[in-house]
Amino acid sequence: MFEYLEPDPSDNQETREGTGSLPLPPKSGAIGKGTRSLNPEKVRHMLYGSLAGIDRTIKILHALGYADPNDWSDPIPVPPGADRATIARPSSGVETWMVIMTKTVLLE
């Protein structure tokens, strides 16, 4: 549904390897001798808004190296009768959409 730009070839691809999870925190103290125990945890991200707003946010997260655009679900229209207390609806009458992404992060 969305069109995305490919990363600029001048980008340092070595710093973008493994962008499927957050970078590891810097090693500190005696624990930093390669004995750290890392636990993977799944985190779900949900974006609500107009298609243009969602598209822009996905592109920003991609440019920051956090998430690949293909990791997000296809946009789903939010039903008009959805709970308005939990979903911020634009006052301009623009239809609200939702996308979801599940990401694995490593925790110490």
C-alpha positions in Angstrom: 0.0 0.0 0.0 2.8 2.4 0.9 5.8 3.3 -1.3 9.2 3.5 0.4 12.5 4.9 -0.7 15.5 2.6 -0.6 18.3 3.5 1.8 20.9 5.8 0.4 23.9 3.8 -0.9 26.2 6.3 0.9 24.8 5.1 4.2 27.2 3.1 6.3 25.5 -0.3 6.1 27.7 -1.8 8.8 26.0 0.4 11.4 22.6 -0.7 10.1 23.2 -4.5 10.3 20.9 -6.2 12.8 18.3 -3.4 12.8 15.8 -6.2 13.5 16.4 -5.4 17.2 17.7 -2.5 19.2 21.5 -2.2 19.5 23.0 -3.8 22.5 23.7 -1.4 25.4 27.4 -0.6 26.1 29.3 -3.1 28.2 29.8 -1.9 31.8 31.7 -3.2 34.8 32.7 -6.8 35.4 29.5 -7.9 33.7 30.9 -6.6 30.4 33.4 -9.4 30.1 31.2 -11.4 27.7 29.1 -13.0 30.5 26.0 -10.9 30.0 22.7 -12.7 29.7 20.4 -11.2 27.1 16.7 -12.0 27.1 14.6 -11.4 24.0 11.3 -9.8 24.6 8.6 -9.0 22.0 7.2 -5.5 21.9 4.1 -4.5 19.9 3.9 -1.1 18.3 0.5 0.2 17.2 0.1 3.4 15.2 -3.3 5.2 14.8 -4.0 8.1 12.5 -4.5 9.2 8.9 -2.8 7.2 6.2 -0.4 10.1 5.5 0.5 10.4 9.2 1.1 6.6 9.6 3.1 6.5 6.4 5.4 9.4 7.5 5.9 7.8 10.9 6.9 4.5 9.4 9.4 6.3 7.1 10.9 8.2 10.0 11.4 4.9 12.0 13.0 3.3 8.9 15.3 6.3 8.4 16.4 6.0 12.1 17.2 2.3 11.5 14.6 1.1 13.9 12.1 -0.8 11.8 11.8 -2.0 8.2 8.7 -0.7 6.5 7.8 -4.3 5.5 7.6 -5.3 9.2 4.3 -3.3 9.6 0.9 -4.8 8.9 -1.3 -3.5 6.1 -3.4 -0.5 7.2 -6.7 -1.4 8.8 -9.5 1.1 9.0 -10.6 1.7 12.6 -14.4 1.1 12.9 -16.4 4.3 13.5 -17.9 2.8 16.7 -14.5 2.1 18.3 -13.8 3.2 21.8 -13.0 6.9 21.4 -11.4 7.1 24.8 -8.5 4.9 23.7 -8.1 6.0 20.1 -7.5 9.7 19.3 -9.6 10.6 16.3 -8.7 13.6 14.2 -11.2 16.4 14.5 -11.0 17.1 10.8 -13.2 14.1 9.9 -10.4 12.2 8.3 -10.8 8.4 8.6 -8.6 6.8 11.2 -6.4 3.8 10.3 -4.2 1.5 12.3 -1.0 -0.5 11.7 0.8 -3.0 14.0 4.4 -4.2 14.2 5.9 -6.7 16.6 9.6 -6.3 17.3 12.0 -8.4 19.3 14.3 -6.4 21.6 17.1 -7.7 23.7 17.1 -6.9 27.5 19.9 -7.4 30.0 
